[in-house]
């Protein structure tokens, strides 16, 4: 079956990675998240301050377990 050029290009690009962060604050449906490496990100969605969440492509996908995080640099 024939696919259009846009669909072929989208198939070549990787999906956005699933990340984890701790909610620092929420304002107007946008959460400020602290990443395990110390960076800050923003994502749309509601979550309680201090909660750990999964987010991808600028949107909170759900709660994350409160487990220790190991950062491995390659």
PDB file of N, H, CA, C and O in Angstrom:
ATOM      1  N   UNK A   1       0.841  -1.184   0.000  1.00  0.00           N
ATOM      2  CA  UNK A   1       0.000   0.000   0.000  1.00  0.00           C
ATOM      3  C   UNK A   1       0.883   1.243   0.000  1.00  0.00           C
ATOM      4  O   UNK A   1       1.943   1.253   0.626  1.00  0.00           O
ATOM      5  N   UNK A   2       0.462   2.265  -0.683  1.00  0.00           N
ATOM      6  H   UNK A   2      -0.399   2.257  -1.192  1.00  0.00           H
ATOM      7  CA  UNK A   2       1.217   3.503  -0.824  1.00  0.00           C
ATOM      8  C   UNK A   2       1.002   4.395   0.401  1.00  0.00           C
ATOM      9  O   UNK A   2      -0.133   4.615   0.823  1.00  0.00           O
ATOM     10  N   UNK A   3       2.115   4.914   0.976  1.00  0.00           N
ATOM     11  H   UNK A   3       3.037   4.735   0.633  1.00  0.00           H
ATOM     12  CA  UNK A   3       2.045   5.891   2.063  1.00  0.00           C
ATOM     13  C   UNK A   3       2.494   7.240   1.520  1.00  0.00           C
ATOM     14  O   UNK A   3       3.335   7.312   0.624  1.00  0.00           O
ATOM     15  N   UNK A   4       1.927   8.301   2.069  1.00  0.00           N
ATOM     16  H   UNK A   4       1.244   8.242   2.797  1.00  0.00           H
ATOM     17  CA  UNK A   4       2.354   9.619   1.605  1.00  0.00           C
ATOM     18  C   UNK A   4       3.722   9.966   2.203  1.00  0.00           C
ATOM     19  O   UNK A   4       4.173   9.311   3.143  1.00  0.00           O
ATOM     20  N   UNK A   5       4.369  10.975   1.670  1.00  0.00           N
ATOM     21  H   UNK A   5       4.003  11.508   0.907  1.00  0.00           H
ATOM     22  CA  UNK A   5       5.730  11.342   2.060  1.00  0.00           C
ATOM     23  C   UNK A   5       5.810  11.752   3.530  1.00  0.00           C
ATOM     24  O   UNK A   5       6.795  11.449   4.203  1.00  0.00           O
ATOM     25  N   UNK A   6       4.794  12.429   4.027  1.00  0.00           N
ATOM     26  H   UNK A   6       3.994  12.675   3.480  1.00  0.00           H
ATOM     27  CA  UNK A   6       4.799  12.867   5.434  1.00  0.00           C
ATOM     28  C   UNK A   6       4.791  11.661   6.369  1.00  0.00           C
ATOM     29  O   UNK A   6       5.530  11.642   7.354  1.00  0.00           O
ATOM     30  N   UNK A   7       3.977  10.670   6.080  1.00  0.00           N
ATOM     31  H   UNK A   7       3.377  10.686   5.280  1.00  0.00           H
ATOM     32  CA  UNK A   7       3.913   9.473   6.909  1.00  0.00           C
ATOM     33  C   UNK A   7       5.247   8.729   6.882  1.00  0.00           C
ATOM     34  O   UNK A   7       5.689   8.232   7.917  1.00  0.00           O
ATOM     35  N   UNK A   8       5.887   8.645   5.739  1.00  0.00           N
ATOM     36  H   UNK A   8       5.529   9.049   4.898  1.00  0.00           H
ATOM     37  CA  UNK A   8       7.189   8.001   5.636  1.00  0.00           C
ATOM     38  C   UNK A   8       8.239   8.738   6.476  1.00  0.00           C
ATOM     39  O   UNK A   8       9.058   8.102   7.140  1.00  0.00           O
ATOM     40  N   UNK A   9       8.218  10.074   6.449  1.00  0.00           N
ATOM     41  H   UNK A   9       7.553  10.591   5.909  1.00  0.00           H
ATOM     42  CA  UNK A   9       9.142  10.857   7.241  1.00  0.00           C
ATOM     43  C   UNK A   9       8.885  10.659   8.732  1.00  0.00           C
ATOM     44  O   UNK A   9       9.831  10.477   9.499  1.00  0.00           O
ATOM     45  N   UNK A  10       7.627  10.691   9.152  1.00  0.00           N
ATOM     46  H   UNK A  10       6.859  10.839   8.530  1.00  0.00           H
ATOM     47  CA  UNK A  10       7.284  10.488  10.569  1.00  0.00           C
ATOM     48  C   UNK A  10       7.741   9.118  11.064  1.00  0.00           C
ATOM     49  O   UNK A  10       8.132   8.983  12.223  1.00  0.00           O
ATOM     50  N   UNK A  11       7.697   8.115  10.216  1.00  0.00           N
ATOM     51  H   UNK A  11       7.379   8.225   9.274  1.00  0.00           H
ATOM     52  CA  UNK A  11       8.137   6.774  10.591  1.00  0.00           C
ATOM     53  C   UNK A  11       9.647   6.715  10.827  1.00  0.00           C
ATOM     54  O   UNK A  11      10.121   5.850  11.563  1.00  0.00           O
ATOM     55  N   UNK A  12      10.405   7.624  10.211  1.00  0.00           N
ATOM     56  H   UNK A  12      10.020   8.326   9.613  1.00  0.00           H
ATOM     57  CA  UNK A  12      11.853   7.650  10.388  1.00  0.00           C
ATOM     58  C   UNK A  12      12.273   8.326  11.690  1.00  0.00           C
ATOM     59  O   UNK A  12      13.330   8.014  12.237  1.00  0.00           O
ATOM     60  N   UNK A  13      11.461   9.236  12.181  1.00  0.00           N
ATOM     61  H   UNK A  13      10.602   9.489  11.736  1.00  0.00           H
ATOM     62  CA  UNK A  13      11.802   9.991  13.383  1.00  0.00           C
ATOM     63  C   UNK A  13      11.478   9.185  14.635  1.00  0.00           C
ATOM     64  O   UNK A  13      10.448   8.513  14.689  1.00  0.00           O
ATOM     65  N   UNK A  14      12.349   9.244  15.642  1.00  0.00           N
ATOM     66  H   UNK A  14      13.186   9.789  15.597  1.00  0.00           H
ATOM     67  CA  UNK A  14      12.063   8.516  16.886  1.00  0.00           C
ATOM     68  C   UNK A  14      10.951   9.202  17.681  1.00  0.00           C
ATOM     69  O   UNK A  14      10.712  10.400  17.534  1.00  0.00           O
ATOM     70  N   UNK A  15      10.283   8.427  18.518  1.00  0.00           N
ATOM     71  H   UNK A  15      10.477   7.454  18.638  1.00  0.00           H
ATOM     72  CA  UNK A  15       9.261   8.994  19.399  1.00  0.00           C
ATOM     73  C   UNK A  15       9.942   9.789  20.505  1.00  0.00           C
ATOM     74  O   UNK A  15      11.104   9.544  20.829  1.00  0.00           O
ATOM     75  N   UNK A  16       9.225  10.727  21.074  1.00  0.00           N
ATOM     76  H   UNK A  16       8.281  10.925  20.811  1.00  0.00           H
ATOM     77  CA  UNK A  16       9.755  11.493  22.203  1.00  0.00           C
ATOM     78  C   UNK A  16       9.962  10.546  23.383  1.00  0.00           C
ATOM     79  O   UNK A  16       9.123   9.678  23.626  1.00  0.00           O
ATOM     80  N   UNK A  17      11.065  10.698  24.123  1.00  0.00           N
ATOM     81  H   UNK A  17      11.746  11.403  23.926  1.00  0.00           H
ATOM     82  CA  UNK A  17      11.331   9.787  25.237  1.00  0.00           C
ATOM     83  C   UNK A  17      10.398  10.029  26.417  1.00  0.00           C
ATOM     84  O   UNK A  17       9.949  11.151  26.649  1.00  0.00           O
ATOM     85  N   UNK A  18      10.115   8.972  27.151  1.00  0.00           N
ATOM     86  H   UNK A  18      10.480   8.061  26.962  1.00  0.00           H
ATOM     87  CA  UNK A  18       9.347   9.073  28.392  1.00  0.00           C
ATOM     88  C   UNK A  18      10.322   9.471  29.485  1.00  0.00           C
ATOM     89  O   UNK A  18      11.329   8.796  29.701  1.00  0.00           O
ATOM     90  N   UNK A  19      10.026  10.569  30.177  1.00  0.00           N
ATOM     91  H   UNK A  19       9.208  11.117  30.001  1.00  0.00           H
ATOM     92  CA  UNK A  19      10.914  11.083  31.209  1.00  0.00           C
ATOM     93  C   UNK A  19      10.202  11.091  32.544  1.00  0.00           C
ATOM     94  O   UNK A  19       8.984  10.928  32.615  1.00  0.00           O
ATOM     95  N   UNK A  20      10.974  11.283  33.602  1.00  0.00           N
ATOM     96  H   UNK A  20      11.964  11.415  33.544  1.00  0.00           H
ATOM     97  CA  UNK A  20      10.415  11.351  34.949  1.00  0.00           C
ATOM     98  C   UNK A  20      10.854  12.663  35.583  1.00  0.00           C
ATOM     99  O   UNK A  20      11.956  13.145  35.324  1.00  0.00           O
ATOM    100  N   UNK A  21       9.995  13.235  36.410  1.00  0.00           N
ATOM    101  H   UNK A  21       9.100  12.844  36.621  1.00  0.00           H
ATOM    102  CA  UNK A  21      10.331  14.480  37.093  1.00  0.00           C
ATOM    103  C   UNK A  21       9.523  14.635  38.362  1.00  0.00           C
ATOM    104  O   UNK A  21       8.496  13.980  38.544  1.00  0.00           O
ATOM    105  N   UNK A  22       9.991  15.503  39.236  1.00  0.00           N
ATOM    106  H   UNK A  22      10.825  16.035  39.089  1.00  0.00           H
ATOM    107  CA  UNK A  22       9.301  15.819  40.481  1.00  0.00           C
ATOM    108  C   UNK A  22       8.644  17.184  40.326  1.00  0.00           C
ATOM    109  O   UNK A  22       9.292  18.146  39.915  1.00  0.00           O
ATOM    110  N   UNK A  23       7.364  17.266  40.653  1.00  0.00           N
ATOM    111  H   UNK A  23       6.838  16.484  40.986  1.00  0.00           H
ATOM    112  CA  UNK A  23       6.599  18.501  40.469  1.00  0.00           C
ATOM    113  C   UNK A  23       7.041  19.535  41.493  1.00  0.00           C
ATOM    114  O   UNK A  23       6.967  19.301  42.699  1.00  0.00           O
ATOM    115  N   UNK A  24       7.504  20.683  41.001  1.00  0.00           N
ATOM    116  H   UNK A  24       7.564  20.873  40.021  1.00  0.00           H
ATOM    117  CA  UNK A  24       7.883  21.791  41.877  1.00  0.00           C
ATOM    118  C   UNK A  24       6.702  22.710  42.140  1.00  0.00           C
ATOM    119  O   UNK A  24       6.491  23.163  43.265  1.00  0.00           O
ATOM    120  N   UNK A  25       5.928  22.983  41.082  1.00  0.00           N
ATOM    121  H   UNK A  25       6.099  22.615  40.168  1.00  0.00           H
ATOM    122  CA  UNK A  25       4.748  23.843  41.217  1.00  0.00           C
ATOM    123  C   UNK A  25       3.844  23.626  40.014  1.00  0.00           C
ATOM    124  O   UNK A  25       4.266  23.124  38.972  1.00  0.00           O
ATOM    125  N   UNK A  26       2.575  24.023  40.191  1.00  0.00           N
ATOM    126  H   UNK A  26       2.231  24.430  41.037  1.00  0.00           H
ATOM    127  CA  UNK A  26       1.601  23.945  39.096  1.00  0.00           C
ATOM    128  C   UNK A  26       0.875  25.282  39.039  1.00  0.00           C
ATOM    129  O   UNK A  26       0.380  25.779  40.050  1.00  0.00           O
ATOM    130  N   UNK A  27       0.819  25.862  37.831  1.00  0.00           N
ATOM    131  H   UNK A  27       1.221  25.458  37.009  1.00  0.00           H
ATOM    132  CA  UNK A  27       0.139  27.134  37.645  1.00  0.00           C
ATOM    133  C   UNK A  27      -0.584  27.113  36.307  1.00  0.00           C
ATOM    134  O   UNK A  27       0.041  26.893  35.269  1.00  0.00           O
ATOM    135  N   UNK A  28      -1.888  27.338  36.320  1.00  0.00           N
ATOM    136  H   UNK A  28      -2.396  27.516  37.163  1.00  0.00           H
ATOM    137  CA  UNK A  28      -2.705  27.377  35.110  1.00  0.00           C
ATOM    138  C   UNK A  28      -2.567  26.122  34.262  1.00  0.00           C
ATOM    139  O   UNK A  28      -2.539  26.204  33.034  1.00  0.00           O
ATOM    140  N   UNK A  29      -2.481  24.963  34.903  1.00  0.00           N
ATOM    141  H   UNK A  29      -2.503  24.896  35.901  1.00  0.00           H
ATOM    142  CA  UNK A  29      -2.410  23.702  34.181  1.00  0.00           C
ATOM    143  C   UNK A  29      -1.047  23.353  33.619  1.00  0.00           C
ATOM    144  O   UNK A  29      -0.919  22.386  32.869  1.00  0.00           O
ATOM    145  N   UNK A  30      -0.020  24.130  33.970  1.00  0.00           N
ATOM    146  H   UNK A  30      -0.124  24.916  34.579  1.00  0.00           H
ATOM    147  CA  UNK A  30       1.346  23.844  33.529  1.00  0.00           C
ATOM    148  C   UNK A  30       2.199  23.587  34.765  1.00  0.00           C
ATOM    149  O   UNK A  30       2.265  24.415  35.673  1.00  0.00           O
ATOM    150  N   UNK A  31       2.853  22.422  34.786  1.00  0.00           N
ATOM    151  H   UNK A  31       2.799  21.749  34.049  1.00  0.00           H
ATOM    152  CA  UNK A  31       3.670  22.037  35.932  1.00  0.00           C
ATOM    153  C   UNK A  31       5.143  22.295  35.644  1.00  0.00           C
ATOM    154  O   UNK A  31       5.630  22.029  34.545  1.00  0.00           O
ATOM    155  N   UNK A  32       5.845  22.818  36.645  1.00  0.00           N
ATOM    156  H   UNK A  32       5.450  23.035  37.538  1.00  0.00           H
ATOM    157  CA  UNK A  32       7.299  22.938  36.583  1.00  0.00           C
ATOM    158  C   UNK A  32       7.859  21.673  37.216  1.00  0.00           C
ATOM    159  O   UNK A  32       7.510  21.332  38.346  1.00  0.00           O
ATOM    160  N   UNK A  33       8.731  20.974  36.484  1.00  0.00           N
ATOM    161  H   UNK A  33       9.014  21.251  35.566  1.00  0.00           H
ATOM    162  CA  UNK A  33       9.250  19.686  36.928  1.00  0.00           C
ATOM    163  C   UNK A  33      10.758  19.744  37.087  1.00  0.00           C
ATOM    164  O   UNK A  33      11.462  20.306  36.248  1.00  0.00           O
ATOM    165  N   UNK A  34      11.251  19.152  38.183  1.00  0.00           N
ATOM    166  H   UNK A  34      10.679  18.696  38.864  1.00  0.00           H
ATOM    167  CA  UNK A  34      12.692  19.022  38.380  1.00  0.00           C
ATOM    168  C   UNK A  34      13.111  17.648  37.890  1.00  0.00           C
ATOM    169  O   UNK A  34      12.565  16.636  38.328  1.00  0.00           O
ATOM    170  N   UNK A  35      14.075  17.608  36.987  1.00  0.00           N
ATOM    171  H   UNK A  35      14.518  18.431  36.631  1.00  0.00           H
ATOM    172  CA  UNK A  35      14.568  16.359  36.424  1.00  0.00           C
ATOM    173  C   UNK A  35      15.616  15.750  37.347  1.00  0.00           C
ATOM    174  O   UNK A  35      16.215  16.469  38.148  1.00  0.00           O
ATOM    175  N   UNK A  36      15.853  14.447  37.257  1.00  0.00           N
ATOM    176  H   UNK A  36      15.367  13.863  36.606  1.00  0.00           H
ATOM    177  CA  UNK A  36      16.834  13.796  38.124  1.00  0.00           C
ATOM    178  C   UNK A  36      18.239  14.394  38.038  1.00  0.00           C
ATOM    179  O   UNK A  36      18.966  14.384  39.031  1.00  0.00           O
ATOM    180  N   UNK A  37      18.631  14.907  36.892  1.00  0.00           N
ATOM    181  H   UNK A  37      18.040  14.915  36.085  1.00  0.00           H
ATOM    182  CA  UNK A  37      19.950  15.513  36.730  1.00  0.00           C
ATOM    183  C   UNK A  37      20.029  16.947  37.221  1.00  0.00           C
ATOM    184  O   UNK A  37      21.098  17.554  37.174  1.00  0.00           O
ATOM    185  N   UNK A  38      18.912  17.503  37.693  1.00  0.00           N
ATOM    186  H   UNK A  38      18.043  17.009  37.731  1.00  0.00           H
ATOM    187  CA  UNK A  38      18.896  18.860  38.225  1.00  0.00           C
ATOM    188  C   UNK A  38      18.291  19.887  37.297  1.00  0.00           C
ATOM    189  O   UNK A  38      18.128  21.040  37.696  1.00  0.00           O
ATOM    190  N   UNK A  39      17.949  19.517  36.071  1.00  0.00           N
ATOM    191  H   UNK A  39      18.082  18.581  35.746  1.00  0.00           H
ATOM    192  CA  UNK A  39      17.338  20.453  35.135  1.00  0.00           C
ATOM    193  C   UNK A  39      15.874  20.710  35.456  1.00  0.00           C
ATOM    194  O   UNK A  39      15.287  20.039  36.305  1.00  0.00           O
ATOM    195  N   UNK A  40      15.298  21.671  34.781  1.00  0.00           N
ATOM    196  H   UNK A  40      15.774  22.216  34.091  1.00  0.00           H
ATOM    197  CA  UNK A  40      13.895  22.035  34.956  1.00  0.00           C
ATOM    198  C   UNK A  40      13.185  21.880  33.614  1.00  0.00           C
ATOM    199  O   UNK A  40      13.720  22.257  32.571  1.00  0.00           O
ATOM    200  N   UNK A  41      11.983  21.327  33.651  1.00  0.00           N
ATOM    201  H   UNK A  41      11.548  21.021  34.498  1.00  0.00           H
ATOM    202  CA  UNK A  41      11.159  21.192  32.451  1.00  0.00           C
ATOM    203  C   UNK A  41       9.743  21.630  32.785  1.00  0.00           C
ATOM    204  O   UNK A  41       9.372  21.712  33.956  1.00  0.00           O
ATOM    205  N   UNK A  42       8.961  21.909  31.767  1.00  0.00           N
ATOM    206  H   UNK A  42       9.263  21.842  30.816  1.00  0.00           H
ATOM    207  CA  UNK A  42       7.555  22.251  31.947  1.00  0.00           C
ATOM    208  C   UNK A  42       6.708  21.265  31.167  1.00  0.00           C
ATOM    209  O   UNK A  42       7.082  20.827  30.079  1.00  0.00           O
ATOM    210  N   UNK A  43       5.555  20.918  31.742  1.00  0.00           N
ATOM    211  H   UNK A  43       5.252  21.273  32.626  1.00  0.00           H
ATOM    212  CA  UNK A  43       4.642  19.997  31.070  1.00  0.00           C
ATOM    213  C   UNK A  43       3.211  20.369  31.428  1.00  0.00           C
ATOM    214  O   UNK A  43       2.929  20.823  32.537  1.00  0.00           O
ATOM    215  N   UNK A  44       2.309  20.167  30.463  1.00  0.00           N
ATOM    216  H   UNK A  44       2.538  19.799  29.562  1.00  0.00           H
ATOM    217  CA  UNK A  44       0.889  20.424  30.693  1.00  0.00           C
ATOM    218  C   UNK A  44       0.297  19.280  31.508  1.00  0.00           C
ATOM    219  O   UNK A  44       0.646  18.116  31.308  1.00  0.00           O
ATOM    220  N   UNK A  45      -0.590  19.617  32.418  1.00  0.00           N
ATOM    221  H   UNK A  45      -0.873  20.562  32.581  1.00  0.00           H
ATOM    222  CA  UNK A  45      -1.275  18.603  33.203  1.00  0.00           C
ATOM    223  C   UNK A  45      -1.327  18.989  34.669  1.00  0.00           C
ATOM    224  O   UNK A  45      -0.665  19.929  35.108  1.00  0.00           O
ATOM    225  N   UNK A  46      -2.112  18.257  35.401  1.00  0.00           N
ATOM    226  H   UNK A  46      -2.650  17.493  35.044  1.00  0.00           H
ATOM    227  CA  UNK A  46      -2.289  18.526  36.818  1.00  0.00           C
ATOM    228  C   UNK A  46      -1.616  17.432  37.639  1.00  0.00           C
ATOM    229  O   UNK A  46      -1.719  16.247  37.319  1.00  0.00           O
ATOM    230  N   UNK A  47      -0.934  17.840  38.690  1.00  0.00           N
ATOM    231  H   UNK A  47      -0.850  18.802  38.950  1.00  0.00           H
ATOM    232  CA  UNK A  47      -0.307  16.911  39.632  1.00  0.00           C
ATOM    233  C   UNK A  47      -0.051  17.669  40.923  1.00  0.00           C
ATOM    234  O   UNK A  47       0.037  18.897  40.934  1.00  0.00           O
ATOM    235  N   UNK A  48       0.068  16.920  42.005  1.00  0.00           N
ATOM    236  H   UNK A  48      -0.004  15.922  41.996  1.00  0.00           H
ATOM    237  CA  UNK A  48       0.314  17.531  43.312  1.00  0.00           C
ATOM    238  C   UNK A  48       1.785  17.938  43.425  1.00  0.00           C
ATOM    239  O   UNK A  48       2.666  17.248  42.912  1.00  0.00           O
ATOM    240  N   UNK A  49       2.041  19.049  44.091  1.00  0.00           N
ATOM    241  H   UNK A  49       1.326  19.610  44.508  1.00  0.00           H
ATOM    242  CA  UNK A  49       3.405  19.492  44.323  1.00  0.00           C
ATOM    243  C   UNK A  49       4.153  18.426  45.118  1.00  0.00           C
ATOM    244  O   UNK A  49       3.647  17.914  46.116  1.00  0.00           O
ATOM    245  N   UNK A  50       5.351  18.100  44.668  1.00  0.00           N
ATOM    246  H   UNK A  50       5.762  18.515  43.857  1.00  0.00           H
ATOM    247  CA  UNK A  50       6.159  17.075  45.325  1.00  0.00           C
ATOM    248  C   UNK A  50       5.964  15.675  44.755  1.00  0.00           C
ATOM    249  O   UNK A  50       6.722  14.762  45.081  1.00  0.00           O
ATOM    250  N   UNK A  51       4.954  15.498  43.906  1.00  0.00           N
ATOM    251  H   UNK A  51       4.338  16.240  43.640  1.00  0.00           H
ATOM    252  CA  UNK A  51       4.691  14.181  43.310  1.00  0.00           C
ATOM    253  C   UNK A  51       5.693  13.910  42.197  1.00  0.00           C
ATOM    254  O   UNK A  51       6.191  14.833  41.553  1.00  0.00           O
ATOM    255  N   UNK A  52       5.980  12.638  41.982  1.00  0.00           N
ATOM    256  H   UNK A  52       5.576  11.888  42.506  1.00  0.00           H
ATOM    257  CA  UNK A  52       6.849  12.228  40.876  1.00  0.00           C
ATOM    258  C   UNK A  52       5.941  11.783  39.734  1.00  0.00           C
ATOM    259  O   UNK A  52       5.015  11.000  39.944  1.00  0.00           O
ATOM    260  N   UNK A  53       6.206  12.280  38.522  1.00  0.00           N
ATOM    261  H   UNK A  53       6.959  12.916  38.351  1.00  0.00           H
ATOM    262  CA  UNK A  53       5.336  11.986  37.378  1.00  0.00           C
ATOM    263  C   UNK A  53       6.151  11.575  36.160  1.00  0.00           C
ATOM    264  O   UNK A  53       7.327  11.918  36.033  1.00  0.00           O
ATOM    265  N   UNK A  54       5.495  10.824  35.257  1.00  0.00           N
ATOM    266  H   UNK A  54       4.540  10.545  35.360  1.00  0.00           H
ATOM    267  CA  UNK A  54       6.035  10.538  33.939  1.00  0.00           C
ATOM    268  C   UNK A  54       5.516  11.612  32.999  1.00  0.00           C
ATOM    269  O   UNK A  54       4.343  11.981  33.062  1.00  0.00           O
ATOM    270  N   UNK A  55       6.396  12.124  32.112  1.00  0.00           N
ATOM    271  H   UNK A  55       7.348  11.824  32.061  1.00  0.00           H
ATOM    272  CA  UNK A  55       5.947  13.080  31.111  1.00  0.00           C
ATOM    273  C   UNK A  55       6.673  12.825  29.801  1.00  0.00           C
ATOM    274  O   UNK A  55       7.791  12.310  29.773  1.00  0.00           O
ATOM    275  N   UNK A  56       6.004  13.200  28.720  1.00  0.00           N
ATOM    276  H   UNK A  56       5.097  13.619  28.743  1.00  0.00           H
ATOM    277  CA  UNK A  56       6.558  13.008  27.379  1.00  0.00           C
ATOM    278  C   UNK A  56       6.036  14.124  26.484  1.00  0.00           C
ATOM    279  O   UNK A  56       4.846  14.439  26.493  1.00  0.00           O
ATOM    280  N   UNK A  57       6.929  14.708  25.724  1.00  0.00           N
ATOM    281  H   UNK A  57       7.896  14.453  25.717  1.00  0.00           H
ATOM    282  CA  UNK A  57       6.550  15.688  24.713  1.00  0.00           C
ATOM    283  C   UNK A  57       5.707  16.831  25.279  1.00  0.00           C
ATOM    284  O   UNK A  57       4.764  17.291  24.636  1.00  0.00           O
ATOM    285  N   UNK A  58       6.055  17.289  26.496  1.00  0.00           N
ATOM    286  H   UNK A  58       6.821  16.915  27.018  1.00  0.00           H
ATOM    287  CA  UNK A  58       5.387  18.438  27.090  1.00  0.00           C
ATOM    288  C   UNK A  58       4.059  18.163  27.747  1.00  0.00           C
ATOM    289  O   UNK A  58       3.308  19.099  28.020  1.00  0.00           O
ATOM    290  N   UNK A  59       3.734  16.877  28.019  1.00  0.00           N
ATOM    291  H   UNK A  59       4.345  16.117  27.797  1.00  0.00           H
ATOM    292  CA  UNK A  59       2.463  16.539  28.667  1.00  0.00           C
ATOM    293  C   UNK A  59       2.700  15.481  29.741  1.00  0.00           C
ATOM    294  O   UNK A  59       3.435  14.518  29.520  1.00  0.00           O
ATOM    295  N   UNK A  60       2.081  15.665  30.892  1.00  0.00           N
ATOM    296  H   UNK A  60       1.485  16.447  31.071  1.00  0.00           H
ATOM    297  CA  UNK A  60       2.168  14.686  31.967  1.00  0.00           C
ATOM    298  C   UNK A  60       1.310  13.486  31.590  1.00  0.00           C
ATOM    299  O   UNK A  60       0.140  13.633  31.238  1.00  0.00           O
ATOM    300  N   UNK A  61       1.911  12.281  31.669  1.00  0.00           N
ATOM    301  H   UNK A  61       2.862  12.161  31.955  1.00  0.00           H
ATOM    302  CA  UNK A  61       1.190  11.063  31.303  1.00  0.00           C
ATOM    303  C   UNK A  61       0.635  10.326  32.516  1.00  0.00           C
ATOM    304  O   UNK A  61      -0.287   9.522  32.377  1.00  0.00           O
ATOM    305  N   UNK A  62       1.175  10.582  33.693  1.00  0.00           N
ATOM    306  H   UNK A  62       1.924  11.235  33.806  1.00  0.00           H
ATOM    307  CA  UNK A  62       0.657   9.907  34.878  1.00  0.00           C
ATOM    308  C   UNK A  62       1.670   9.907  36.002  1.00  0.00           C
ATOM    309  O   UNK A  62       2.783  10.415  35.868  1.00  0.00           O
ATOM    310  N   UNK A  63       1.256   9.325  37.111  1.00  0.00           N
ATOM    311  H   UNK A  63       0.352   8.913  37.220  1.00  0.00           H
ATOM    312  CA  UNK A  63       2.114   9.252  38.282  1.00  0.00           C
ATOM    313  C   UNK A  63       3.221   8.229  38.107  1.00  0.00           C
ATOM    314  O   UNK A  63       3.067   7.246  37.381  1.00  0.00           O
ATOM    315  N   UNK A  64       4.335   8.468  38.779  1.00  0.00           N
ATOM    316  H   UNK A  64       4.459   9.266  39.369  1.00  0.00           H
ATOM    317  CA  UNK A  64       5.478   7.557  38.745  1.00  0.00           C
ATOM    318  C   UNK A  64       5.733   7.061  40.163  1.00  0.00           C
ATOM    319  O   UNK A  64       5.466   7.781  41.125  1.00  0.00           O
ATOM    320  N   UNK A  65       6.242   5.847  40.304  1.00  0.00           N
ATOM    321  H   UNK A  65       6.459   5.262  39.523  1.00  0.00           H
ATOM    322  CA  UNK A  65       6.530   5.337  41.646  1.00  0.00           C
ATOM    323  C   UNK A  65       7.657   6.122  42.297  1.00  0.00           C
ATOM    324  O   UNK A  65       8.553   6.625  41.618  1.00  0.00           O
ATOM    325  N   UNK A  66       7.604   6.222  43.602  1.00  0.00           N
ATOM    326  H   UNK A  66       6.876   5.814  44.154  1.00  0.00           H
ATOM    327  CA  UNK A  66       8.617   6.956  44.361  1.00  0.00           C
ATOM    328  C   UNK A  66       9.747   6.003  44.734  1.00  0.00           C
ATOM    329  O   UNK A  66       9.873   5.584  45.885  1.00  0.00           O
ATOM    330  N   UNK A  67      10.570   5.667  43.735  1.00  0.00           N
ATOM    331  H   UNK A  67      10.468   6.007  42.801  1.00  0.00           H
ATOM    332  CA  UNK A  67      11.693   4.757  43.915  1.00  0.00           C
ATOM    333  C   UNK A  67      12.994   5.528  43.734  1.00  0.00           C
ATOM    334  O   UNK A  67      12.994   6.599  43.126  1.00  0.00           O
ATOM    335  N   UNK A  68      14.105   5.001  44.252  1.00  0.00           N
ATOM    336  H   UNK A  68      14.105   4.131  44.745  1.00  0.00           H
ATOM    337  CA  UNK A  68      15.390   5.679  44.033  1.00  0.00           C
ATOM    338  C   UNK A  68      15.744   5.691  42.546  1.00  0.00           C
ATOM    339  O   UNK A  68      15.431   4.752  41.814  1.00  0.00           O
ATOM    340  N   UNK A  69      16.399   6.764  42.113  1.00  0.00           N
ATOM    341  H   UNK A  69      16.653   7.527  42.707  1.00  0.00           H
ATOM    342  CA  UNK A  69      16.777   6.918  40.714  1.00  0.00           C
ATOM    343  C   UNK A  69      18.284   6.822  40.599  1.00  0.00           C
ATOM    344  O   UNK A  69      19.007   7.460  41.364  1.00  0.00           O
ATOM    345  N   UNK A  70      18.767   6.034  39.655  1.00  0.00           N
ATOM    346  H   UNK A  70      18.180   5.515  39.033  1.00  0.00           H
ATOM    347  CA  UNK A  70      20.179   5.912  39.350  1.00  0.00           C
ATOM    348  C   UNK A  70      20.435   6.604  38.015  1.00  0.00           C
ATOM    349  O   UNK A  70      19.783   6.288  37.019  1.00  0.00           O
ATOM    350  N   UNK A  71      21.366   7.534  37.988  1.00  0.00           N
ATOM    351  H   UNK A  71      21.895   7.790  38.797  1.00  0.00           H
ATOM    352  CA  UNK A  71      21.729   8.212  36.746  1.00  0.00           C
ATOM    353  C   UNK A  71      23.020   7.583  36.235  1.00  0.00           C
ATOM    354  O   UNK A  71      24.039   7.572  36.926  1.00  0.00           O
ATOM    355  N   UNK A  72      22.960   7.060  35.015  1.00  0.00           N
ATOM    356  H   UNK A  72      22.133   7.069  34.454  1.00  0.00           H
ATOM    357  CA  UNK A  72      24.114   6.419  34.400  1.00  0.00           C
ATOM    358  C   UNK A  72      24.504   7.242  33.178  1.00  0.00           C
ATOM    359  O   UNK A  72      23.709   7.399  32.251  1.00  0.00           O
ATOM    360  N   UNK A  73      25.725   7.766  33.176  1.00  0.00           N
ATOM    361  H   UNK A  73      26.371   7.638  33.929  1.00  0.00           H
ATOM    362  CA  UNK A  73      26.199   8.540  32.036  1.00  0.00           C
ATOM    363  C   UNK A  73      26.952   7.623  31.098  1.00  0.00           C
ATOM    364  O   UNK A  73      27.759   6.798  31.525  1.00  0.00           O
ATOM    365  N   UNK A  74      26.679   7.777  29.822  1.00  0.00           N
ATOM    366  H   UNK A  74      26.023   8.447  29.475  1.00  0.00           H
ATOM    367  CA  UNK A  74      27.349   6.948  28.813  1.00  0.00           C
ATOM    368  C   UNK A  74      28.323   7.785  28.038  1.00  0.00           C
ATOM    369  O   UNK A  74      28.993   7.278  27.138  1.00  0.00           O
TER     370      UNK A  74
END
